[in-house]
Amino acid sequence: MTEKPPLPRPADAGFMDLALEEARRAAARGEVPVGAVLVRDGEVLAADGNRTLERRDPTAHAEVLVLRAACAQADSQRLPGCDLYVTLEPCPMCAAAISFARLRRVYFGAGDPKGGAVEHGVRLYAQPTCHHAPEVYSGLAERDAAALLRGFFKDRRD
């Protein structure tokens, strides 16, 4: 069994706060409230929230949007040395995109037993066919991220 990476640094909480703000903006647009922030060397390269409804694009998840923006900025399909902060455990599509982009670390807030692919479901990074597995830190601002999602879906049911 591999050793768990060290706990996140205090600055990491600030980046997750930015991701939570992007998730709130997504919710205000009627999107599922997931936000993501991509960082390299302490600098935010891209930040966004889900836009699947707005763009009529099932791939417009927050993680994919920030990867696209940062790749365009870097003029490369790879983003080594970059860290992703996302409010919800990445789905299989996003987990694969993260792997292909060769991100260094992924920090996520709430786990997703139904749709997640990192600690739940296919557990992509634990598969022998995974080309690149980033370091993963879960539970960063988990309560806030989960509350945002629960509130969003509760409002939809009421």
Residue pairs with C-beta under 8 A, 6 or more apart in sequence:
5 105
5 135
5 136
5 137
7 137
8 107
8 137
8 140
11 42
12 85
12 107
12 137
12 140
13 140
13 141
15 37
15 39
15 44
15 83
15 85
15 107
16 37
16 85
16 87
16 107
16 109
16 140
16 141
17 141
18 35
18 37
18 44
18 47
18 85
19 35
19 36
19 37
19 47
19 62
19 85
19 86
19 87
19 109
19 141
20 35
20 87
20 109
20 141
20 144
20 145
20 148
21 35
22 35
22 36
22 37
22 47
22 48
22 49
22 62
22 87
23 33
23 34
23 35
23 49
23 62
23 87
23 145
23 148
24 33
24 35
24 49
24 148
25 35
25 49
26 32
26 33
26 34
26 35
26 49
26 50
26 51
26 62
27 33
27 148
27 152
29 49
29 51
29 53
29 54
30 53
31 49
31 50
31 51
31 52
31 53
31 54
32 50
32 52
32 149
32 152
33 49
33 50
33 87
33 148
33 149
33 152
34 49
34 50
34 61
34 62
34 86
34 87
34 88
34 149
35 47
35 48
35 49
35 50
35 62
35 86
35 87
36 47
36 48
36 49
36 62
36 63
36 65
36 66
36 84
36 85
36 86
36 87
37 44
37 46
37 47
37 66
37 84
37 85
37 86
38 44
38 45
38 46
38 47
38 66
38 67
38 69
38 70
38 79
38 82
38 83
38 84
38 85
38 103
39 45
39 82
39 83
39 84
39 85
40 79
40 81
40 82
40 83
41 81
45 66
45 69
45 70
45 73
45 74
45 82
46 65
46 66
46 67
46 69
46 70
46 73
47 66
48 62
48 65
48 66
48 69
49 62
50 60
50 61
50 62
51 57
51 60
51 62
51 65
52 58
52 59
52 60
52 61
54 60
59 93
61 91
61 93
61 94
62 86
62 87
63 84
63 86
63 90
63 94
63 97
63 98
64 93
64 94
64 97
66 84
67 79
67 97
67 98
67 101
70 79
70 82
71 77
71 78
71 79
71 101
77 100
77 101
78 101
78 102
79 101
79 102
79 103
80 102
80 103
80 104
81 104
82 101
82 103
82 104
83 103
83 104
83 105
83 106
83 107
84 98
84 103
84 105
84 106
84 107
84 134
85 107
85 108
85 140
86 94
86 106
86 107
86 108
86 109
87 108
87 109
87 110
87 141
87 145
87 148
87 149
88 108
88 109
88 110
88 112
88 116
88 145
88 149
89 108
89 110
89 111
89 112
89 115
89 116
89 117
89 118
89 119
89 120
89 138
90 98
90 106
90 108
90 116
90 117
90 118
91 112
91 115
91 116
91 117
92 117
92 121
92 122
92 124
94 117
95 117
95 118
95 122
95 124
95 125
96 117
96 124
98 106
98 134
99 124
99 125
99 130
99 131
99 132
99 133
99 134
100 131
100 132
102 132
103 134
104 134
104 135
105 134
105 135
105 136
105 137
106 118
106 134
106 135
106 136
106 137
107 136
107 137
107 138
107 140
108 118
108 136
108 137
108 138
108 140
108 145
109 139
109 140
109 141
109 142
109 144
109 145
109 146
110 142
110 145
110 146
110 149
111 119
111 120
111 138
111 139
111 142
112 120
113 120
114 120
115 121
117 123
117 124
118 124
118 125
118 136
118 138
119 136
119 138
124 130
125 133
125 134
125 136
126 133
